[in-house]
Amino acid sequence: MKKLLFIVLFGLTEFAWAQSAPAELAQAQLDAYNRRDLEAFLLPYDDSVAVYSFPNQLQYRGKAQMRQVYGEMFQTLPDLHCTLVSRMVMGNTVIDQESVVFRKGEKPLQAIAIYKMKAGKIAEVYFVFE
């Protein structure tokens, strides 16, 4: 009986971890974004990450290009901050509604970011802008 209980509890723990891992990846990159910590920001992303404007307009591919895009933003926008408005998670997809401030005193950009996970990394990102 103890063995069966252990198996059931272990299985539930594994299920819960698998369900939270995508949200944890999305949160890790968001936290690093707000700290403007480029290396920590890039860590959750796959080396060949593809970034799109929704629904399917490729903006760039690869961590090297992402490093250039976000590195420049982190250096030139000291007020850069993203507030998570809401988050939905289904399987390996995380959908974040965000409010992004680029410069103090300017109206925040309203956006939706859709993160698609593959093999424990963020493999695709789709942005919808207001």
DSSP file (Angstrom, degrees, kcal/mol; ACC not computed):
  #  RESIDUE AA STRUCTURE BP1 BP2  ACC     N-H-->O    O-->H-N    N-H-->O    O-->H-N    TCO  KAPPA ALPHA  PHI   PSI    X-CA   Y-CA   Z-CA
    1    1 A M     >        0   0    0      0, 0.0     4,-2.5     0, 0.0     5,-0.2   0.000 360.0 360.0 360.0 -42.8    0.0    0.0    0.0
    2    2 A K  H  >  +     0   0    0      1,-0.2     4,-2.4     2,-0.2     5,-0.1   0.888 360.0  51.7 -62.0 -38.7    2.8    2.4    0.9
    3    3 A K  H  > S+     0   0    0      2,-0.2     4,-2.3     1,-0.2    -1,-0.2   0.913 110.1  48.0 -64.8 -42.7    4.5    1.6   -2.5
    4    4 A L  H  > S+     0   0    0      2,-0.2     4,-2.4     1,-0.2    -2,-0.2   0.909 111.4  50.3 -64.1 -43.3    1.2    2.4   -4.4
    5    5 A L  H  X S+     0   0    0     -4,-2.5     4,-2.8     1,-0.2     5,-0.2   0.908 110.0  51.0 -61.5 -42.8    0.8    5.6   -2.5
    6    6 A F  H  X S+     0   0    0     -4,-2.4     4,-3.0     2,-0.2     5,-0.2   0.924 110.3  49.2 -60.0 -45.5    4.3    6.6   -3.3
    7    7 A I  H  X S+     0   0    0     -4,-2.3     4,-2.4     2,-0.2    -2,-0.2   0.911 113.1  46.8 -62.5 -43.5    3.8    5.9   -7.0
    8    8 A V  H  X S+     0   0    0     -4,-2.4     4,-2.3     2,-0.2    -2,-0.2   0.941 115.6  44.6 -64.7 -47.5    0.6    7.9   -7.1
    9    9 A L  H  X S+     0   0    0     -4,-2.8     4,-2.3     2,-0.2    -2,-0.2   0.901 114.0  49.7 -64.3 -41.0    2.1   10.9   -5.2
   10   10 A F  H  X S+     0   0    0     -4,-3.0     4,-2.6    -5,-0.2    -1,-0.2   0.916 110.9  50.5 -63.4 -42.5    5.2   10.8   -7.4
   11   11 A G  H  X S+     0   0    0     -4,-2.4     4,-2.3    -5,-0.2    -2,-0.2   0.899 110.7  48.2 -62.2 -41.8    3.1   10.7  -10.5
   12   12 A L  H  X S+     0   0    0     -4,-2.3     4,-2.6     2,-0.2    -1,-0.2   0.886 111.2  51.0 -66.2 -38.5    1.1   13.7   -9.4
   13   13 A T  H  X S+     0   0    0     -4,-2.3     4,-2.4     2,-0.2    -2,-0.2   0.928 111.2  47.5 -63.4 -45.1    4.2   15.6   -8.5
   14   14 A E  H  X S+     0   0    0     -4,-2.6     4,-2.5     2,-0.2    -2,-0.2   0.903 112.2  50.3 -62.4 -41.3    5.7   14.8  -12.0
   15   15 A F  H  X S+     0   0    0     -4,-2.3     4,-2.0     1,-0.2    -2,-0.2   0.927 111.4  47.9 -62.7 -45.5    2.4   15.9  -13.6
   16   16 A A  H  X S+     0   0    0     -4,-2.6     4,-1.8     1,-0.2    -2,-0.2   0.892 112.0  49.7 -63.7 -40.1    2.3   19.1  -11.6
   17   17 A W  H  X S+     0   0    0     -4,-2.4     4,-2.1     1,-0.2    -1,-0.2   0.924 109.7  50.6 -65.1 -44.0    6.0   19.9  -12.5
   18   18 A A  H  < S+     0   0    0     -4,-2.5    -1,-0.2     1,-0.2    -2,-0.2   0.867 112.2  48.3 -61.9 -36.2    5.4   19.2  -16.2
   19   19 A Q  H  < S+     0   0    0     -4,-2.0     4,-0.5     1,-0.2    -1,-0.2   0.825 116.2  42.1 -73.8 -31.6    2.4   21.6  -16.1
   20   20 A S  H  X S+     0   0    0     -4,-1.8     4,-2.6    -5,-0.2     5,-0.2   0.698  93.4  81.5 -90.1 -18.9    4.3   24.4  -14.3
   21   21 A A  H  X S+     0   0    0     -4,-2.1     4,-2.3     1,-0.2     5,-0.2   0.903  91.6  49.6 -56.9 -45.7    7.6   24.1  -16.3
   22   22 A P  H  > S+     0   0    0      0, 0.0     4,-2.3     0, 0.0    -1,-0.2   0.924 113.0  47.3 -59.7 -42.3    6.3   26.2  -19.2
   23   23 A A  H  > S+     0   0    0     -4,-0.5     4,-2.6     1,-0.2    -2,-0.2   0.881 110.2  53.3 -64.8 -37.2    5.0   28.9  -16.9
   24   24 A E  H  X S+     0   0    0     -4,-2.6     4,-2.5     2,-0.2    -1,-0.2   0.893 108.6  49.5 -65.5 -39.1    8.3   28.9  -15.0
   25   25 A L  H  X S+     0   0    0     -4,-2.3     4,-2.1     2,-0.2     5,-0.2   0.933 112.3  47.5 -63.2 -45.9   10.2   29.4  -18.3
   26   26 A A  H  X S+     0   0    0     -4,-2.3     4,-1.8     1,-0.2    -2,-0.2   0.905 114.1  47.3 -62.3 -41.0    8.0   32.3  -19.2
   27   27 A Q  H  X S+     0   0    0     -4,-2.6     4,-2.9     2,-0.2     5,-0.2   0.893 108.4  54.9 -68.8 -38.9    8.3   33.8  -15.8
   28   28 A A  H  X S+     0   0    0     -4,-2.5     4,-2.1     1,-0.2    -2,-0.2   0.921 110.8  44.5 -60.6 -44.6   12.1   33.4  -15.7
   29   29 A Q  H  X S+     0   0    0     -4,-2.1     4,-2.2     2,-0.2    -1,-0.2   0.869 113.4  51.6 -70.6 -33.4   12.6   35.3  -19.0
   30   30 A L  H  X S+     0   0    0     -4,-1.8     4,-2.2    -5,-0.2    -2,-0.2   0.925 110.1  48.5 -65.9 -44.6   10.1   38.0  -17.8
   31   31 A D  H  X S+     0   0    0     -4,-2.9     4,-1.2     1,-0.2    -2,-0.2   0.918 113.5  46.8 -61.3 -43.5   12.0   38.5  -14.5
   32   32 A A  H  X>S+     0   0    0     -4,-2.1     5,-2.5    -5,-0.2     4,-0.8   0.878 108.9  56.1 -66.6 -38.0   15.3   38.7  -16.3
   33   33 A Y  H ><5S+     0   0    0     -4,-2.2     3,-0.9     1,-0.2    -2,-0.2   0.929 107.3  48.7 -56.9 -47.5   13.8   41.2  -18.9
   34   34 A N  H 3<5S+     0   0    0     -4,-2.2    -1,-0.2     1,-0.3    -2,-0.2   0.751 113.6  46.1 -69.6 -23.0   12.7   43.5  -16.1
   35   35 A R  H 3<5S-     0   0    0     -4,-1.2    -1,-0.3    -3,-0.2    -2,-0.2   0.541 107.8-128.9 -87.9  -9.0   16.2   43.3  -14.6
   36   36 A R  T <<5 +     0   0    0     -3,-0.9     2,-0.9    -4,-0.8    -3,-0.2   0.881  54.2 154.9  56.1  41.4   17.7   43.9  -18.0
   37   37 A D     >< -     0   0    0     -5,-2.5     4,-2.5     1,-0.2    -1,-0.2  -0.826  24.6-170.8 -99.1  94.5   19.9   40.8  -17.4
   38   38 A L  H  > S+     0   0    0     -2,-0.9     4,-2.3     1,-0.2     5,-0.2   0.878  79.7  48.9 -59.7 -44.8   20.6   39.7  -21.0
   39   39 A E  H  > S+     0   0    0      1,-0.2     4,-1.3     2,-0.2    -1,-0.2   0.921 114.8  44.4 -64.9 -43.3   22.2   36.3  -20.1
   40   40 A A  H  4 S+     0   0    0      1,-0.2    -1,-0.2     2,-0.2    -2,-0.2   0.866 112.1  54.7 -68.1 -34.9   19.4   35.3  -17.7
   41   41 A F  H  < S+     0   0    0     -4,-2.5    -2,-0.2    -9,-0.2    -1,-0.2   0.905 110.7  44.7 -62.7 -42.2   16.8   36.5  -20.2
   42   42 A L  H >< S+     0   0    0     -4,-2.3     3,-1.8     1,-0.2    -1,-0.2   0.739  92.6  84.3 -75.4 -23.6   18.3   34.3  -23.0
   43   43 A L  T 3< S+     0   0    0     -4,-1.3    -1,-0.2     1,-0.3    -2,-0.1   0.839  87.2  50.0 -53.5 -43.6   18.7   31.2  -20.9
   44   44 A P  T 3  S+     0   0    0      0, 0.0    78,-2.9     0, 0.0    -1,-0.3   0.633  96.3  93.8 -72.6  -9.6   15.1   29.8  -21.2
   45   45 A Y  E <  S-a  122   0A   0     -3,-1.8    78,-0.2    76,-0.2     2,-0.1  -0.586  78.5-118.2 -90.5 144.4   15.2   30.2  -25.0
   46   46 A D  E >   -     0   0A   0     76,-2.7     3,-1.8    -2,-0.2    16,-0.1  -0.438  29.5-115.4 -68.7 149.1   16.1   27.5  -27.6
   47   47 A D  E 3  S+     0   0A   0      1,-0.3    16,-2.4    15,-0.1    17,-0.4   0.805 117.3  42.4 -58.4 -30.0   19.2   28.3  -29.7
   48   48 A S  E 3  S+     0   0A   0     14,-0.2    -1,-0.3    15,-0.1    -2,-0.0  -0.030  83.5 162.2-107.8  30.7   17.0   28.4  -32.8
   49   49 A V  E <   -     0   0A   0     -3,-1.8    13,-3.7    12,-0.2     2,-0.5  -0.163  28.1-146.0 -50.9 140.2   14.1   30.3  -31.3
   50   50 A A  E     -aB 124  61A   0     73,-2.1    75,-2.3    11,-0.2     2,-0.5  -0.958   8.4-159.6-114.1 130.6   11.8   31.9  -33.9
   51   51 A V  E     -aB 125  60A   0      9,-2.7     8,-3.4    -2,-0.5     9,-1.4  -0.944  15.9-179.0-115.5 126.7   10.1   35.2  -33.1
   52   52 A Y  E     -aB 126  58A   0     73,-3.2    75,-2.4    -2,-0.5     2,-0.5  -0.855  33.7-128.5-123.0 152.6    6.9   36.1  -35.0
   53   53 A S  E  > S-aB 127  57A   0      4,-2.7     4,-2.4    -2,-0.3     3,-0.2  -0.910  71.0 -64.6 -88.2 130.1    4.5   38.9  -35.3
   54   54 A F  T  4 S+     0   0    0     73,-3.1    75,-0.1    -2,-0.5     2,-0.1  -0.306 116.9  17.6 -60.5 138.2    1.2   37.1  -35.0
   55   55 A P  T  4 S-     0   0    0      0, 0.0    -1,-0.3     0, 0.0    -3,-0.1  -0.941 132.0 -42.5 -91.8 -28.1    0.0   35.1  -36.8
   56   56 A N  T  4 S+     0   0    0     -3,-0.2     2,-0.9    -2,-0.1    -2,-0.2   0.187  79.5 131.3-154.9  26.7    3.0   34.0  -38.8
   57   57 A Q  E  <  -B   53   0A   0     -4,-2.4    -4,-2.7     1,-0.0     2,-0.2  -0.766  52.8-136.3 -90.4 106.2    5.3   36.9  -39.9
   58   58 A L  E     +B   52   0A   0     -2,-0.9    -6,-0.3    -6,-0.2     3,-0.1  -0.417  25.8 178.4 -64.0 125.9    8.8   35.9  -39.0
   59   59 A Q  E     -     0   0A   0     -8,-3.4     2,-0.3     1,-0.4    -7,-0.2   0.831  64.4 -33.6 -93.0 -44.5   10.8   38.7  -37.3
   60   60 A Y  E     -B   51   0A   0     -9,-1.4    -9,-2.7     6,-0.0    -1,-0.4  -0.973  51.7-136.2-167.8 167.4   14.0   36.8  -36.7
   61   61 A R  E     +B   50   0A   0     -2,-0.3     4,-0.3   -11,-0.2   -11,-0.2  -0.997  56.7  34.1-134.9 137.4   15.4   33.4  -35.8
   62   62 A G  S  > S-     0   0    0    -13,-3.7     4,-1.9    -2,-0.4   -14,-0.2   0.153  75.0 -97.3 102.6 147.9   18.0   32.4  -33.3
   63   63 A K  H  > S+     0   0    0    -16,-2.4     4,-2.8     1,-0.2     5,-0.2   0.807 117.5  62.4 -66.7 -31.1   19.4   33.4  -30.0
   64   64 A A  H  > S+     0   0    0    -17,-0.4     4,-1.5     2,-0.2    -1,-0.2   0.925 107.9  42.3 -62.6 -43.5   22.2   35.4  -31.6
   65   65 A Q  H  > S+     0   0    0     -4,-0.3     4,-2.5     2,-0.2    -1,-0.2   0.887 113.5  52.8 -68.9 -38.7   19.7   37.7  -33.2
   66   66 A M  H  X S+     0   0    0     -4,-1.9     4,-2.7     1,-0.2     5,-0.5   0.897 105.7  54.9 -62.3 -40.1   17.7   37.8  -30.0
   67   67 A R  H  X S+     0   0    0     -4,-2.8     4,-2.0     1,-0.2    -1,-0.2   0.907 110.5  45.9 -58.3 -42.9   20.8   38.8  -28.1
   68   68 A Q  H  X S+     0   0    0     -4,-1.5     4,-1.8     2,-0.2    -2,-0.2   0.938 115.0  45.6 -67.0 -47.7   21.4   41.7  -30.5
   69   69 A V  H  X S+     0   0    0     -4,-2.5     4,-1.6     1,-0.2    -2,-0.2   0.953 122.3  34.4 -62.1 -53.0   17.7   43.0  -30.4
   70   70 A Y  H  X S+     0   0    0     -4,-2.7     4,-3.0     2,-0.2     5,-0.2   0.828 112.4  60.6 -77.4 -31.1   17.3   42.7  -26.6
   71   71 A G  H  X S+     0   0    0     -4,-2.0     4,-1.7    -5,-0.5    -1,-0.2   0.923 107.8  45.9 -58.7 -43.7   20.8   43.7  -25.8
   72   72 A E  H  X S+     0   0    0     -4,-1.8     4,-2.3    -5,-0.2    -1,-0.2   0.913 113.3  49.3 -65.9 -42.9   20.3   47.0  -27.5
   73   73 A M  H  X S+     0   0    0     -4,-1.6     4,-1.9     1,-0.2    -2,-0.2   0.933 110.3  50.5 -61.4 -45.4   16.9   47.5  -25.8
   74   74 A F  H  < S+     0   0    0     -4,-3.0    -1,-0.2     1,-0.2    -2,-0.2   0.850 115.0  44.1 -62.8 -34.2   18.3   46.8  -22.4
   75   75 A Q  H  < S+     0   0    0     -4,-1.7    -1,-0.2    -5,-0.2    -2,-0.2   0.850 120.6  36.8 -78.8 -34.9   21.2   49.2  -22.9
   76   76 A T  H  < S+     0   0    0     -4,-2.3    -2,-0.2     1,-0.2    -3,-0.2   0.589 110.5  58.5 -99.0 -10.6   19.2   52.1  -24.4
   77   77 A L    ><  +     0   0    0     -4,-1.9     3,-1.7    -5,-0.2    -1,-0.2  -0.730  52.5 171.6-122.6  83.2   15.9   52.0  -22.4
   78   78 A P  T 3  S+     0   0    0      0, 0.0    -1,-0.1     0, 0.0    25,-0.1   0.719  81.4  53.2 -65.5 -19.8   16.6   52.3  -18.7
   79   79 A D  T 3  S+     0   0    0     23,-0.5    24,-0.1    25,-0.0    22,-0.1   0.426  76.9 136.6 -92.7   1.2   12.9   52.6  -17.9
   80   80 A L    <   +     0   0    0     -3,-1.7     2,-0.3    22,-0.2    22,-0.2  -0.238  23.6 155.6 -54.6 125.6   12.0   49.4  -19.8
   81   81 A H  E     -C  101   0A   0     20,-2.1    20,-3.1   -46,-0.0     2,-0.5  -0.952  29.7-154.8-157.3 134.9    9.6   47.4  -17.7
   82   82 A C  E     -C  100   0A   0     -2,-0.3     2,-0.5    18,-0.2    18,-0.2  -0.952   8.7-159.4-114.3 124.5    7.0   44.7  -18.5
   83   83 A T  E     -C   99   0A   0     16,-3.0    16,-2.1    -2,-0.5     2,-0.6  -0.899  17.9-132.4-102.5 127.0    4.0   44.2  -16.3
   84   84 A L  E     +C   98   0A   0     -2,-0.5    14,-0.2    14,-0.2     3,-0.1  -0.692  24.7 179.3 -77.8 118.6    2.2   40.8  -16.5
   85   85 A V  E     -     0   0A   0     12,-3.1     2,-0.3    -2,-0.6    13,-0.2   0.881  65.8 -18.7 -86.4 -45.8   -1.5   41.5  -16.7
   86   86 A S  E     -C   97   0A   0     11,-1.3    11,-2.7     2,-0.0    -1,-0.4  -0.985  57.2-152.2-159.0 160.1   -2.6   37.9  -17.0
   87   87 A R  E     -C   96   0A   0     -2,-0.3     2,-0.4     9,-0.2     9,-0.2  -1.000   5.7-172.6-140.8 137.2   -1.3   34.5  -17.9
   88   88 A M  E     -C   95   0A   0      7,-2.2     7,-2.9    -2,-0.4     2,-0.4  -0.980   7.5-165.3-125.2 142.3   -2.9   31.3  -19.3
   89   89 A V  E     +C   94   0A   0     -2,-0.4     2,-0.4     5,-0.2     5,-0.2  -0.995  13.4 168.9-130.1 129.9   -1.1   28.0  -19.6
   90   90 A M  E >   -C   93   0A   0      3,-2.6     3,-1.9    -2,-0.4     2,-0.2  -0.906  65.6 -56.5-139.6 111.2   -2.2   25.0  -21.7
   91   91 A G  T 3  S-     0   0    0     -2,-0.4    -1,-0.0     1,-0.3     0, 0.0  -0.391 122.7 -11.9  59.5-122.5    0.2   22.2  -22.2
   92   92 A N  T 3  S+     0   0    0     -2,-0.2    25,-3.1    25,-0.1     2,-0.4   0.115 119.0  92.1 -97.7  20.2    3.4   23.6  -23.7
   93   93 A T  E <   -CD  90 116A   0     -3,-1.9    -3,-2.6    23,-0.2     2,-0.4  -0.961  51.0-171.7-120.0 132.5    1.9   27.0  -24.5
   94   94 A V  E     -CD  89 115A   0     21,-2.5    21,-3.3    -2,-0.4     2,-0.5  -0.985   4.6-164.4-120.9 130.5    1.9   30.1  -22.3
   95   95 A I  E     -CD  88 114A   0     -7,-2.9    -7,-2.2    -2,-0.4     2,-0.5  -0.962   9.3-172.3-118.2 116.8   -0.1   33.2  -23.3
   96   96 A D  E     -CD  87 113A   0     17,-3.0    17,-2.7    -2,-0.5     2,-0.5  -0.910  17.0-151.6-110.4 132.3    0.8   36.4  -21.4
   97   97 A Q  E     -CD  86 112A   0    -11,-2.7   -12,-3.1    -2,-0.5   -11,-1.3  -0.910  32.3-174.2 -94.9 128.0   -1.0   39.7  -21.6
   98   98 A E  E     -CD  84 111A   0     13,-3.2    13,-2.5    -2,-0.5     2,-0.5  -0.882  31.2-153.9-129.9 153.7    1.5   42.4  -21.0
   99   99 A S  E     -CD  83 110A   0    -16,-2.1   -16,-3.0    -2,-0.3     2,-0.5  -0.987  24.6-163.3-124.3 117.6    1.8   46.1  -20.5
  100  100 A V  E     -CD  82 109A   0      9,-3.0     9,-3.0    -2,-0.5     2,-0.5  -0.898   9.9-161.1-114.7 123.9    5.3   47.4  -21.5
  101  101 A V  E     +C   81   0A   0    -20,-3.1   -20,-2.1    -2,-0.5     3,-0.1  -0.887  13.3 172.7 -98.7 126.1    6.8   50.7  -20.6
  102  102 A F  S    S+     0   0    0     -2,-0.5   -23,-0.5     1,-0.4     2,-0.4   0.807  73.1  10.7 -96.8 -42.4    9.6   51.8  -22.8
  103  103 A R  S >  S-     0   0    0    -24,-0.1     3,-2.0     4,-0.1    -1,-0.4  -1.000  86.9-102.6-139.2 138.3   10.1   55.3  -21.4
  104  104 A K  T 3  S+     0   0    0     -2,-0.4     3,-0.1     1,-0.3   -25,-0.0  -0.278 108.1  26.6 -56.3 141.0    8.6   57.0  -18.3
  105  105 A G  T 3  S+     0   0    0      1,-0.3     2,-0.3     0, 0.0    -1,-0.3   0.232  98.7 108.0  89.0 -14.5    5.7   59.3  -19.2
  106  106 A E  S <  S-     0   0    0     -3,-2.0    -1,-0.3     1,-0.1    -3,-0.1  -0.687  81.6 -97.6 -94.7 151.3    4.9   57.4  -22.4
  107  107 A K        -     0   0    0     -2,-0.3    -5,-0.2    -3,-0.1    -4,-0.1  -0.445  46.3-111.2 -64.5 133.2    1.7   55.3  -22.7
  108  108 A P        -     0   0    0      0, 0.0     2,-0.4     0, 0.0    -7,-0.2  -0.322  26.5-115.8 -64.7 148.7    2.6   51.6  -22.2
  109  109 A L  E     -D  100   0A   0     -9,-3.0    -9,-3.0    20,-0.0     2,-0.5  -0.733  24.2-142.6 -82.4 130.5    2.4   49.2  -25.1
  110  110 A Q  E     +D   99   0A   0     -2,-0.4    20,-2.3   -11,-0.2     2,-0.3  -0.843  34.2 160.4 -96.3 130.6   -0.3   46.6  -24.7
  111  111 A A  E     -DE  98 129A   0    -13,-2.5   -13,-3.2    -2,-0.5     2,-0.4  -0.953  37.1-140.4-146.7 161.3    0.7   43.2  -26.0
  112  112 A I  E     -DE  97 128A   0     16,-2.6    16,-2.6    -2,-0.3     2,-0.5  -0.997  18.1-163.3-122.0 132.5    0.1   39.5  -26.0
  113  113 A A  E     -DE  96 127A   0    -17,-2.7   -17,-3.0    -2,-0.4     2,-0.6  -0.974   1.4-162.3-116.8 127.1    3.1   37.1  -26.1
  114  114 A I  E     -DE  95 126A   0     12,-2.7    12,-2.2    -2,-0.5     2,-0.5  -0.946   7.7-164.6-111.7 116.4    2.5   33.5  -27.0
  115  115 A Y  E     -DE  94 125A   0    -21,-3.3   -21,-2.5    -2,-0.6     2,-0.6  -0.890   3.0-163.6-105.3 124.5    5.3   31.2  -25.9
  116  116 A K  E     -DE  93 124A   0      8,-2.8     7,-2.6    -2,-0.5     8,-1.7  -0.942  13.0-151.6-109.4 121.5    5.5   27.7  -27.4
  117  117 A M  E     + E   0 122A   0    -25,-3.1     2,-0.3    -2,-0.6     5,-0.2  -0.651  16.6 176.9 -95.5 147.6    7.8   25.3  -25.5
  118  118 A K  E >   - E   0 121A   0      3,-2.6     3,-1.2    -2,-0.3    -2,-0.0  -0.941  70.0  -9.4-150.0 126.7    9.7   22.4  -27.0
  119  119 A A  T 3  S-     0   0    0     -2,-0.3     3,-0.1     1,-0.3    -1,-0.0   0.864 129.3 -52.0  54.0  40.9   12.2   20.1  -25.1
  120  120 A G  T 3  S+     0   0    0      1,-0.2     2,-0.3   -74,-0.0    -1,-0.3   0.645 120.9  90.4  77.0  15.0   12.2   22.4  -22.0
  121  121 A K  E <  S- E   0 118A   0     -3,-1.2    -3,-2.6    -5,-0.0     2,-0.7  -0.928  86.4 -98.7-136.1 161.2   13.0   25.6  -23.8
  122  122 A I  E     +aE  45 117A   0    -78,-2.9   -76,-2.7    -2,-0.3    -5,-0.2  -0.747  44.1 170.6 -80.3 115.5   11.0   28.4  -25.5
  123  123 A A  E     +     0   0A   0     -7,-2.6   -73,-2.1    -2,-0.7     2,-0.3   0.756  59.9  22.1-100.2 -29.9   11.1   27.5  -29.1
  124  124 A E  E     -aE  50 116A   0     -8,-1.7    -8,-2.8   -75,-0.2     2,-0.4  -0.996  57.5-168.0-141.2 144.8    8.7   30.0  -30.7
  125  125 A V  E     -aE  51 115A   0    -75,-2.3   -73,-3.2    -2,-0.3     2,-0.5  -1.000   3.3-167.7-133.0 133.5    7.3   33.4  -29.6
  126  126 A Y  E     -aE  52 114A   0    -12,-2.2   -12,-2.7    -2,-0.4     2,-0.4  -0.986   9.0-157.8-121.1 126.8    4.3   35.1  -31.3
  127  127 A F  E     -aE  53 113A   0    -75,-2.4   -73,-3.1    -2,-0.5     2,-0.5  -0.891   8.2-170.6-108.8 134.5    3.6   38.8  -30.4
  128  128 A V  E     - E   0 112A   0    -16,-2.6   -16,-2.6    -2,-0.4     2,-0.4  -0.993  13.8-163.6-118.0 124.7    0.3   40.5  -30.9
  129  129 A F  E       E   0 111A   0     -2,-0.5   -18,-0.2   -18,-0.2   -20,-0.0  -0.861 360.0 360.0-113.1 146.0    0.4   44.3  -30.4
  130  130 A E              0   0    0    -20,-2.3   -19,-0.1    -2,-0.4    -1,-0.1   0.471 360.0 360.0 -74.2 360.0   -2.5   46.7  -29.8
